[in-house]
Amino acid sequence: MARHELYPMLQTKPTNLHIAPMAAQHLSAVVAIDELGHGHSWCLNTWCQELADPKRLHLVAIASTERSDEAGNGEFVVGHAGLIFYADVAHISNVGVAAEYQGQGIATRLLIELLKRARNLGAGSASLEVRVANKRAHRVYSRVGFQPLGVSESFYSKPREDALVMSIRYLDQPEVAERFAKVLATLP
Ligand SMILES: CC(C)(COP(=O)(O)OP(=O)(O)OC[C@H]1O[C@@H](n2cnc3c(N)ncnc32)[C@H](O)[C@@H]1OP(=O)(O)O)[C@@H](O)C(=O)NCCC(=O)NCCS
């Protein structure tokens, strides 16, 4: 999908950003965000399996503009984040935000909403791996409250790279909820 088809109103700052469970109608935009962002995505078949699996949870950030484009599209997906439940641990599987909308707190909002929903579904902690060179993602995860646990050597291929392993514990404790509220209060 061409970038102009995905984001027809790039000059218009998105309003009414909201976060919702990912559904089939979001998948073409999600795949495009990942392909344009880092060159690859899960295929549609894999995404459909993810959506059908009760142990997975995927959210999308949807921006709406005040006026719709010629095709009547006033809403479009600008980011997504997901996880898999391993017993009471929620493992973040992916996070992506369209380049045009990065730096507006969208990944931060998605992660906090994902963690709140995971906590409500019984998760006590969350974990993730991230490429050691992806400093921007490290900062987003740290801001939300993830702490580094260690390095998993050669975890990634194409290109081969170590992963930083991070986790956040005690999702059901008030301190975590307070941190989320403080972080959200700083976002635009
Ligand atoms: C990593 C990624 C998900 C971050 O998405 P994002 O929506 O830009 O993240 P946020 O806006 O929440 O935070 C990113 C930046 O915005 C800044 N920001 C957030 N809220 C802000 C605010 N209120 N005012 C100014 N800046 C703000 C943050 O400070 C941060 O900047 P930093 O580089 O100094 O840390 C995005 O860059 C991406 O999709 N990358 C490609 C895929 C990827 O790497 N995924 C993660 C690994 S799986």
The ligand as an SDF file (V2000), in Angstrom:
LIG
                    3D

 48 50  0  0  0  0  0  0  0  0999 V2000
   10.2040    2.9410   18.6520 C   0  0  0  0  0  0  0  0  0  0  0  0
    8.8680    3.5330   18.2110 C   0  0  0  0  0  0  0  0  0  0  0  0
    7.8030    2.4590   18.3870 C   0  0  0  0  0  0  0  0  0  0  0  0
    8.5480    4.7500   19.0720 C   0  0  0  0  0  0  0  0  0  0  0  0
    7.2750    5.2440   18.6660 O   0  0  0  0  0  0  0  0  0  0  0  0
    6.8280    6.7450   19.0260 P   0  0  0  0  0  0  0  0  0  0  0  0
    5.3640    6.8260   18.8870 O   0  0  0  0  0  0  0  0  0  0  0  0
    7.6430    7.7030   18.2650 O   0  0  0  0  0  0  0  0  0  0  0  0
    7.2210    6.8210   20.5620 O   0  0  0  0  0  0  0  0  0  0  0  0
    6.8530    8.0190   21.5630 P   0  0  0  0  0  0  0  0  0  0  0  0
    6.3940    9.2050   20.8010 O   0  0  0  0  0  0  0  0  0  0  0  0
    5.9850    7.4480   22.5940 O   0  0  0  0  0  0  0  0  0  0  0  0
    8.2700    8.3450   22.1420 O   0  0  0  0  0  0  0  0  0  0  0  0
    9.3040    8.5820   21.1810 C   0  0  0  0  0  0  0  0  0  0  0  0
    9.8410    9.9680   21.2940 C   0  0  0  0  0  0  0  0  0  0  0  0
    8.8320   10.9190   21.3400 O   0  0  0  0  0  0  0  0  0  0  0  0
    9.1500   11.8240   22.3790 C   0  0  0  0  0  0  0  0  0  0  0  0
    7.9560   12.3220   23.0060 N   0  0  0  0  0  0  0  0  0  0  0  0
    6.9720   11.6080   23.5300 C   0  0  0  0  0  0  0  0  0  0  0  0
    6.0920   12.4490   24.0780 N   0  0  0  0  0  0  0  0  0  0  0  0
    6.5640   13.7130   23.8810 C   0  0  0  0  0  0  0  0  0  0  0  0
    6.1250   15.0040   24.2330 C   0  0  0  0  0  0  0  0  0  0  0  0
    5.0390   15.2000   24.9830 N   0  0  0  0  0  0  0  0  0  0  0  0
    6.8250   16.0680   23.8240 N   0  0  0  0  0  0  0  0  0  0  0  0
    7.9630   15.8800   23.1310 C   0  0  0  0  0  0  0  0  0  0  0  0
    8.4480   14.6900   22.8080 N   0  0  0  0  0  0  0  0  0  0  0  0
    7.7490   13.6210   23.1810 C   0  0  0  0  0  0  0  0  0  0  0  0
    9.8870   11.0160   23.3630 C   0  0  0  0  0  0  0  0  0  0  0  0
   10.6980   11.8210   24.1740 O   0  0  0  0  0  0  0  0  0  0  0  0
   10.6650   10.1460   22.5000 C   0  0  0  0  0  0  0  0  0  0  0  0
   11.8030   10.8230   22.0980 O   0  0  0  0  0  0  0  0  0  0  0  0
   13.2200   10.2660   22.4260 P   0  0  0  0  0  0  0  0  0  0  0  0
   13.7260    9.7610   21.1270 O   0  0  0  0  0  0  0  0  0  0  0  0
   13.9540   11.4320   22.9310 O   0  0  0  0  0  0  0  0  0  0  0  0
   13.0550    9.2050   23.4590 O   0  0  0  0  0  0  0  0  0  0  0  0
    8.9190    3.9990   16.7300 C   0  0  0  0  0  0  0  0  0  0  0  0
   10.0670    4.7810   16.5570 O   0  0  0  0  0  0  0  0  0  0  0  0
    8.9070    2.8650   15.7210 C   0  0  0  0  0  0  0  0  0  0  0  0
    7.8500    2.4120   15.2800 O   0  0  0  0  0  0  0  0  0  0  0  0
   10.1120    2.3910   15.3190 N   0  0  0  0  0  0  0  0  0  0  0  0
   10.2070    1.3020   14.3580 C   0  0  0  0  0  0  0  0  0  0  0  0
    9.7870   -0.0280   14.9740 C   0  0  0  0  0  0  0  0  0  0  0  0
   10.4930   -0.3040   16.2910 C   0  0  0  0  0  0  0  0  0  0  0  0
   11.6500   -0.0030   16.4760 O   0  0  0  0  0  0  0  0  0  0  0  0
    9.7210   -0.8970   17.2430 N   0  0  0  0  0  0  0  0  0  0  0  0
   10.2250   -1.1810   18.5840 C   0  0  0  0  0  0  0  0  0  0  0  0
   10.9610   -2.4380   18.6620 C   0  0  0  0  0  0  0  0  0  0  0  0
    9.9110   -3.8240   18.3570 S   0  0  0  0  0  0  0  0  0  0  0  0
  1  2  1  0
  2  3  1  0
  2  4  1  0
  2 36  1  0
  4  5  1  0
  5  6  1  0
  6  7  2  0
  6  8  1  0
  6  9  1  0
  9 10  1  0
 10 11  2  0
 10 12  1  0
 10 13  1  0
 13 14  1  0
 14 15  1  0
 15 16  1  0
 15 30  1  0
 16 17  1  0
 17 18  1  0
 17 28  1  0
 18 19  1  0
 18 27  1  0
 19 20  2  0
 20 21  1  0
 21 22  1  0
 21 27  2  0
 22 23  1  0
 22 24  2  0
 24 25  1  0
 25 26  2  0
 26 27  1  0
 28 29  1  0
 28 30  1  0
 30 31  1  0
 31 32  1  0
 32 33  2  0
 32 34  1  0
 32 35  1  0
 36 37  1  0
 36 38  1  0
 38 39  2  0
 38 40  1  0
 40 41  1  0
 41 42  1  0
 42 43  1  0
 43 44  2  0
 43 45  1  0
 45 46  1  0
 46 47  1  0
 47 48  1  0
M  END
$$$$
